[in-house]
Amino acid sequence: MTMPRRSDPVLSGILATDQYQLTMAQLYWKQGWADRRAQFDYFFRRYPDYGDHQAGYCVSAGLSWLLEWMEGARFTRDDLEILASQRTVTGRPRFAPEFIAWLERHGDFSGLELRAIPEGRVVHPNAPIVSVTGPLALAQILETHLLNRLNYPTLIATKASRAKEAARGGTVLEFGLRRGPESGSHAGGYGALIGGAHFTSNTALSAAVGLDPKGTHAHSMVQAFLALGLGELEAFRRFAELYPDECVLLVDTVDVLTSGVPNAIEVFRELKAKGHKPGGVRIDSGDLAYLAIQSAVLLDEAGFDDVPIVLSSDLDELVIWQILSQIDAEAPRYGVDPQKLAHRLVYGVGTRLITSHGDAALGGVYKLVAMEDENGEMVPAIKVSEDVAKVPIPGVKRVFRVYDRRGLATADLVALADEDPAAMDTLQLHHPHLGLQRILTGDDVSEIEELMVTVFSGGRRLDGSPDLEELRRRRQVDLERLDPGVRRLVNPHRYHVSVTKAMHQMQQGLLAEALDGAEI
């Protein structure tokens, strides 16, 4: 055994997968099925549940980075040597030389086609977000890579979107790099930017997406001046001299209202006299709502009523909502306009965002739903489970979004590949695992939109390489067409994900056949 090097290319290559993907791939090769077409669907079964609050939608993220990786991924000579060196418990080679030779000839993802709901869009449980079609062995090997690159960014994009919604127009900053999962923090930070965070403190990520990184200073800077007998005011002055046009001062090292804010105001006056505009104050501890109000009172009296107030310290969407609710109740008694203060606030959201505090895993899955038979036809595949929620929607399929008379999304509808709900006079919407949910007529529907598009084929991404601005636009458009009840932070209204009558009948028939005719 040796100590791994973080820079070892094997850790970011195609072998960064679960071992069982490779052992299954060899079995398919042994059966003569390695090149047989199959379809796998990626979806999640439930929204994040944070305990005292719940998500009613998710925001898809991570697809761009997955497709970029797939373009260059293949089994290298070093990878193949690693596989050739593996031995079973009896000392026999785990992988046959002929299988390794097959991987050398076919070991990239150029034979796969991916259809997906575009990144940045709102997505819901059970309906596929990505469908992967192509050679069975390689589609199987892709599973871990796809789940690793989509589950976490989607989880964080969802959390960030909720934080932005809670902020009522205030600015949200992503501060999670120090608390996230090593280099995975880049993926989480990017997901946060897609989901609604305006900026990030992550300098590398900011450079990669073309944003200006945001940050202030730590308590340690003020502590250093205090330890040397120079004081908080001097610390603020030296920082302001170095950064006169972006001077945001952390005011809670000593005391927010009797020391920090008064000293910040003195420095702001000095900056203003020199023609500079103060950047703001940051509060990182205490009763943030009360301190924000009182800081606003002091700043307003000093003529700095437009100076931002940055709040941090274990924030998430529910805490932001509670802060603003408290401000709504308390601010008027101190002569502060709650709405104006809300737009003035900036939220540094760190640990609870980058870890998705309360529900740290999305639980997205990748399931075989169809496979090519001896006649070259794609036939549906079913998985049976005692937990009906774990039964996937089988077969080759299309996904549509149905909008009601208000123009708001009312259901995501999964249909057979040859079905077009827009051509149906009446839509029967069945629960994916239960019975009929409801019936919609033409008068109930204003629009039906097909959601999935081809994003990867022939070894190349076809998604147009959208930039961050486009991904954010997609999210915002979808949220504006989502019922307000679904967007609630606590106990959101349930959004319908349904299947057509024909899809429901096929699923039930496959279950009955798998259970040998037992009643289901």
N, C-alpha and C positions, 0 to 999 in steps of 0.2 A: 504494500500500500504506500502511496506517495501523497504528499500535500498538493492539492490541485492549485493551479495558477489561474487567477481570474481571467487572464488574457488568453487562455488556451482556446483556440478556435472551435474545438469540439463542443464547448459549452454553449455556443451560439449557432451551431450547425444542425444538420438534420438528425444527428443522434441525440439531440436534446429532446428526447421523447420517452414515453413509457416503454419499458422492455416488451410488454405484451403486444404492442403494435407490431413489433418486428417478428415476434414468434407467430402471431396470427398471419402476418403477410407470408411467412414461409409455408404455413399450412395451406393457404390459398394457392401458392405456387405449386406445392406438392399435389394438390387436387386438380391442377390444370385450370384454376380459376383466376390466376393473378391478373390476367388481362381482360377478364370478363367485366362488362360495364356494371356499375352499381351506383346507387344514389344514397348519400347520407344527408340528413338535415341537422342543422344547428339551431337550437331554440332553447329557451329557458322555461321552467315550469311554473314559477311564481315570482311575483314582484318582491323586492327586498322588504323585509319586515323588521323595523328597528326596535321593536318592543312597544314603546309608547307612541310611536307614529309609524306610518306605512307609506310606501310608494304606490301610486296608482298608474304609473307608466314607467318605462325605461327609455333611455336615449342610447342608440347604438353607437359604439366607438371602437376603434382599433383596426377596422378593415383596411385602411390605407397601409398601415405598417405590416399587416399580414401579407397583403398582395405584393408589396415591395420585397419582403423576405422570400416569398414563393418564387419570384422571378429569378433569383440567384441560387436558390437552394438545390443541392444535389448531393449524392453520396460521393465523398472524395476518396482518394486512395487510402488516406489515413483512416477514414471511417470504416472502409471495407476490411482493412487489416485488423481493426479493433473487433469487428464482428467475427472475423476468421479466428481470432485468438480466444474467443469465448468457449468454455467447456462446460458440459453438464456435470452433475455430481459424480458421475462414473468416469469422467475424464474424456468423453467423446466430444467431438465438435458439435456445438449447439446449432450452428448454421452450416448447411451443406455447401461445398465449394460451388456447385452448380447454381444454387440460389444466390450466392454472393456474385457470381458472374452475371446473373440476371439483373441484380441491382446495379451492377456496373453499367449495363447496357440501357436500363430503363429507369435508373434511379434519380429522376427529377419529376417535377409536377407539370410538365408541359402537356401531358395527356389529360389533365383535369380541366373541367369547366365549372366555374362558380357563378351561380346566380344569387343575388343578395338584395335585401332592402338597403338602399344607399346609406352610407355612414352619416351619422348626425340626425337621422330621422327617429321619431318616436316609435317604439316597438312594444309588443305585448306578449304575454305568455302563450306557449303552445304553437303559435304560428311560426313557421320557419323564418329565420333571419338570413341564413345562408343555406343554399343547397349545393352540394358537391357531387358532380357526376363524372365518372371516368373509370379507369382500371381499378378493380376492387382492392388490390394490394396497396397501391399508392394512395387511394382515397382513405384506406384504413390508417396508413402511416401518417397522414396529415392530421388525424384527429387531435392529438395532444397539442401540436403546434397551433392549430386553430383555436382550441379552447383556451390555451394559455394566452393568446394574443387578443381575444375578444371578450372573455368574461370579465377580466379585471377593469379594462378601460370603460366598458359599458357600465359596470357597477359604479365607478367614480363619476362618469359623466352624468349618471342619474342623480347622484347625491349633489353634485354641483348645480344641476338644473333646479333642484328643489331649494338649494340655498339662494340662488339668484331670484327665484320666485318669492321667497320669504323676505328678501331684502327690499322690496317695494321701490325699486329704482336706485337703491344704493349700490356702490361698487363692491364687487367680490374679488378678493385676491387669493390665489392658491399659495399656501405657505407650507406644504407638506413634505418637502424633500428630505428633511432631517428625520422624519418619522415613518417614512415609507419603506417598502421592501427593496432596498438597494437600488440597482439600476431600473427595477420595475417602477420606481417613482417617476421616471420619465414618462412611461406609458400612462400612469395614473394622472400625472400633471397634464398631459395632453388630453386625456379624457375629460379632465376638469375644465380645460379651456373650451373644448367642444360643448360641454354641458352648460356653460354660462359664466365661468370665472373670467373676469375681464383681463387679468394679468396673472403672472406667476412670479415668485421670487427665484425660481430656478433659472440661473443665468444661461446655462447650456441650452435648455429647452426654449427659452425666450429667443435665443439666437437662431435656433433651428426653425422656429415658426415665424420669425420676423417681428417679434414684439420687444418692447423695451422692458427689461426686468424691473421689478419693484421691490423695495425694501427700505427699512429705516436704519436703526441701529439697535444693539442689544443693551440690556442693563449693564453688561460688563464694561461698556464704554464709560458710563456715568460712574460706575463703581471704581474704575481706575482713577478717575479724577478725584473722587471722594477719598480714596485710600492715600493719595498723595497730597491731601489737604487743599485741593483747588476748588472743590465744590461742584454742585450740579449746574449752577449758572455758567460757570466757566466751561464746563463740558459742552453745554448747549452752544455757547459762543464759538468755541473752536470748530464744532461741527458745522455751524452756520457759515463760518468763514470759508470752509472748504467746499460746502455745497449750498451756496446762497439761493439758488433757484429751485431747489428741491429739498428744502429743509423740513423734514418731518421728525419731530422730537418725541421720544418715549418719556412720558411724564410720571410714571408710577414707581420709580426707583426709591424715592423718599416718601413723598405724599402727593397725591394728584392735585388736590385743591389748594393746599397751603404752600406748596413748594413747586411742583412740576409745572402746572399751568401758569401760575404767576411768572415763573422764570422764563417759560416759553414765550409769554406775552412780551416780556422785556426784550428778548432776543428778536421777536417778530417786529417790534417797533424799530429796532436798530436796522433790521433788514429793509423795512419799508422806507426808512429815511435814505437808504442807499439805492432805492429804486427796485428792490426785489420783492416778490410776492411769496409770503410764507407758504410752506407745503402742507402743514398740518401738525396735529398732535396725535400720539398713539397711546392708548390705555390698554394694559395687558393683565390687569387684575382688579379684583373688587366687584362691586355692584355696577356692572358696565352701563346699565340703563341710567341709573341715578347719576353716575359720574359723567356720562355723556351730556345729560341735561345741565348739570352744574358747570361743566366745562364750557358748554355753549353759552351759558349766562355770563361767565367771566370773559370769554372771547368776544361776545357781542358788545358788552359794556366797553371793551377796549377798542372797538371798531373793527374787529376781525370776524364779522358775522358770516363770511363766506369761506373761512378756513375749514378744511375737512377735519373730521374727527375719526381716527382709525381705531377700531375695536378688535381685539384679538383675545386669546385664551380659551381654548376648547370650545370654539364655536361650531355649530352646525345649523341646519335649517330650522330645527325646533327652537334652539337657543336664540337665534336671530328673531324668530317670530315672537318669542317671549319678551325679548328686549324691546321690540317695537310696540308690543301690547302695553308694556309698562310705561313706555314713553307717551303713548296715547293718553294714558290715565294721569300721569304725573306732570308732564311738561307744561300744560296750560297754567297750573297754579304758580309756576315760576316765570310766566310770561313768555314761554318758548312755544313756537308753532310746531306741533308734532310732525306735520307733513314736510315742512321745510327742513327740520332736523333729520328726518328719515332720508331725504335725498342728499344730505350732507355727509351721512355716515359711510364709512368704508370698512369692510369686514375682512380681516385676515383669517382665513379658514385653513387650518392646518391638519392636526392629528385626526380629528374626527372625519375630515373629508378623505384624506389619503388612505385611511384604514376602513372607510365606510362603517364608522362606529355603529354598533348595534346589529349589523348584518354584514359580515366581512367577506362573503362569497356569493356570487350571483347564482351559481348552480346550473349554469348552462350545460347542455348535453349535446351529444353528437350521435345520432342514431341511424342505423341502416333502415331505409324505408322502401327501397326497391332494388331489384337485381335482374340482370339479363338472364333469360331462360335459354334452353337448348335451341329455340327457334329464333333467337335474337330479339325477343320481345321483353320489354321491361315489365316485370310482374311485381306487385306490391309485397312488402315484407312487414310482418307484424311482430310486436313484442307483447307478451302476456304478463300481467302483473296482478297480484292481489290488491295492490294500490292502483285503483283505476286511473288516478292522475298520472301514473307513469306509463300509460299506454300511449305511444306516439301516434300521430296521424300518418297513416301509411301511404305509399305510392308516390308517383310523380304528380306534382300539384302546382297550382297557381295561387297567389295570395292577393286579395283585393281589400281595399278600404272603402267602406260604405259610409257616405255622408248623408245626414238627415236633411229635413226641409230647412233647417237653420244654417246649413252649410257646415255643421260640426260633425266630426267623426263619431259614428254610433256603433260601428262594429268592424273588426277585421274578419274577413271571410275566406276560408280555405276551400278551394274547389278542385275537382279533378282537372287534369291537364287539358281535356277537350271541352271543358265547361267555360262559358262566358256569362257571368251573372248579369252583365249589362244588357244581355239579350233576353233575360227572363222577365216575364210580366210580374211574377210574384217570387219573392225570395223566402225560402224556408231556412231559418237559421237554427241549426242544431248545436247543442253544447258538444265540445269535442269528445266528451266521455259519457254524457248522459243523453237526455232526449231533446225534444223540440223546445227551443227557447222562445221564439217569436216568429211572426210572419210580417214581412214588409211588402207593401205594394208600391207601385210607381209613384203614388202620391206621397209616400213616406220618404222617398229618396231623391236627393238633388244631384248626386254624383257618385260614380263608382270608379275608383282608381286602382289600376294594377300596380303592385308595389315592387316586385322583384325585377331586376335587370341583370344582364350578363356583365360581370365585372372582371372575369379572368378566363382566358382561353388561349390555346396555342403557346403557353408559357409566358404570356404577357398580360399585364393588367389593362383593363378596358374601362376603368371607372373615371377616366379623365384627370386623375391626380388632383382632386379638388383641394383648394386651400382652406385654411381655418375659417376664413370669412364665409365661404360657401357652406361649410359644415354647420356653422352657427346659424346661418340663415335658414337652413333646412329645419333645424330644431325649433327655431322661433315660429316659423310658418306652421309646423305641426302643432305646437303648443297653442297657438291662437285658434286652431280649429279643433281643440280638445275641450270637452265640456268642463266648466269650472269645478264641478263636483269631483271629476276624476283627478284634477290637479290639487285637491285638498291635501294638506300636510298630514292630517290625522283622519283615519277612517275614510279614505277616499271612496267615491262611488265606483262600483265595479264596471269596468269596460268589457263589452262582450267580444270574445274571440270565438268564432263559430265555424262550423263546416256546413257545406251544402247537404241537401237531402241525399244526393247520390253518393257523396263522400261518406256520410254517416252510414248508409246502407252497406257500402263496401267494407268499412271498418268493422261493423257488427258481423258481417258475413265471415270475414277473416278470423275474428275472435272465436266465433262459433266453430269454425273448421279447426282452429288450433286446439280448441278444448274438446274436440271430437264430438261436437253436437251438444255439449252440456249447456244448460240454460244459463244465460248471462243477462 
